[in-house]
Amino acid sequence: MTKEQAVLSGFSFIGRMARTTNEAEMKGEGVISSQWDAFYKEPFVDRIPQQKEEAIIALYTDYESDETGEYTFAIGAKVQDEAEAPEGLSKVTVPEATYVKFTSRKGPMDQVVMEAWQEIWEWSKANPNKRAFIADFEVYDERAQDPQNGQVDIYISVV
C-alpha cells in the first residue's frame, strides 16, 4: 500500500448519514454494512444534485473524540457548494485539512478496504497523536468499478 501526505481543499458533500462507533462495527452491531446495502439496493446517489465528480465517497466525520468515540458515517458524493440536499439526505462541509492518503492494493473490494483500514490502524498506533479526527474518507472512483479487482484511496486527516 502506498502513502502520501498533502493539504486538501475543503469540499461540500451530500449523502446518507448514520452515527456509529468502531466498537459497534466490530461487534456486528454497527451501521456501515447496512449503509452499503442501502446504497446498492436504492441508487440514492443518483438523486444527489450538482455532483462534482463521478466518485462515490464514504465519509467519516463529526468525531466525538478519537477512534473510540462515536462518529458519523456517510455514503454520497462531493457536490458544488450551493447544492441542497434532497429529502432523506444531508449535507456537510468538510474543511480544508492535511491528509495522509493510503492507496490499497488491487483485489476484491471487501478485502482491500479492510486491509487498508488495518494498516491505517497500525500506522495510527505507530504515530500517536498524528490523526486529527476532522474527517476521513474513502474514494471509490473508476478503479473501484470491478468489485473483484478494485482499488480505493483512503484519506486520513492529520495534525
CORQUIUR-V48486 format. One record per residue. N is the residue number from 1. PSI is psi in radians with two decimals (NA if undefined). NEAR is the number of other C-alpha atoms within 8 Angstrom. Layout:
BEGIN
N;PSI;NEAR + N;PSI;NEAR
END
This chain:
BEGIN
1;2.43;7 + 2;2.70;7 + 3;2.49;8 + 4;2.70;7 + 5;2.46;8 + 6;2.73;8 + 7;2.21;8 + 8;2.49;8 + 9;2.70;7 + 10;2.90;9 + 11;2.76;11 + 12;2.54;12 + 13;2.41;12 + 14;2.34;14 + 15;-3.09;14 + 16;2.20;11 + 17;2.64;10 + 18;2.60;8 + 19;2.54;9 + 20;-3.14;12 + 21;2.76;12 + 22;-0.62;11 + 23;-0.82;7 + 24;-0.71;10 + 25;-0.75;12 + 26;-0.48;8 + 27;-0.02;7 + 28;0.29;6 + 29;0.19;7 + 30;-2.91;12 + 31;-0.23;11 + 32;-0.83;8 + 33;-0.66;7 + 34;-0.56;7 + 35;-0.77;11 + 36;-0.70;9 + 37;-0.80;8 + 38;-0.68;8 + 39;-0.77;11 + 40;-0.52;7 + 41;-0.66;6 + 42;1.95;6 + 43;1.11;8 + 44;-0.38;7 + 45;-0.49;9 + 46;-0.39;6 + 47;-0.10;7 + 48;2.11;13 + 49;2.72;10 + 50;0.82;7 + 51;2.44;10 + 52;-0.43;8 + 53;2.96;7 + 54;-0.36;7 + 55;2.49;9 + 56;2.42;10 + 57;2.30;12 + 58;2.00;12 + 59;2.39;13 + 60;2.05;12 + 61;-3.10;11 + 62;0.85;8 + 63;2.31;13 + 64;-0.67;7 + 65;-1.54;8 + 66;-2.68;7 + 67;-0.18;7 + 68;-0.23;8 + 69;3.13;10 + 70;2.68;12 + 71;2.92;12 + 72;2.29;13 + 73;2.37;14 + 74;2.61;12 + 75;2.30;14 + 76;-2.44;14 + 77;2.72;16 + 78;2.44;12 + 79;2.90;14 + 80;2.59;9 + 81;-0.58;6 + 82;-0.06;4 + 83;2.54;8 + 84;2.49;6 + 85;2.27;11 + 86;2.89;9 + 87;2.36;4 + 88;-0.16;5 + 89;2.85;10 + 90;2.73;10 + 91;2.43;10 + 92;2.71;7 + 93;2.14;8 + 94;2.10;9 + 95;2.79;7 + 96;2.44;9 + 97;2.95;11 + 98;2.34;11 + 99;2.61;12 + 100;2.19;12 + 101;2.16;13 + 102;2.21;14 + 103;2.15;12 + 104;2.93;14 + 105;2.98;8 + 106;2.46;9 + 107;-2.93;11 + 108;2.20;10 + 109;-0.78;13 + 110;-0.58;6 + 111;-0.83;8 + 112;-0.57;15 + 113;-0.79;10 + 114;-0.73;8 + 115;-0.73;9 + 116;-0.79;13 + 117;-0.65;8 + 118;-0.69;8 + 119;-0.69;8 + 120;-0.77;9 + 121;-0.69;8 + 122;-0.75;8 + 123;-0.72;8 + 124;-0.72;10 + 125;-0.67;7 + 126;-0.29;6 + 127;1.13;7 + 128;2.54;7 + 129;0.23;6 + 130;-0.63;8 + 131;2.43;10 + 132;-0.39;9 + 133;0.71;12 + 134;-1.04;9 + 135;2.49;13 + 136;2.61;12 + 137;2.63;11 + 138;2.43;11 + 139;2.06;11 + 140;1.61;14 + 141;-2.72;10 + 142;-0.44;6 + 143;-0.26;9 + 144;0.16;12 + 145;-0.62;8 + 146;1.88;7 + 147;-0.31;9 + 148;-0.24;7 + 149;1.01;10 + 150;2.98;14 + 151;2.54;14 + 152;2.59;15 + 153;2.40;11 + 154;2.18;13 + 155;2.20;11 + 156;2.15;13 + 157;2.37;14 + 158;2.83;11 + 159;NA;7
END
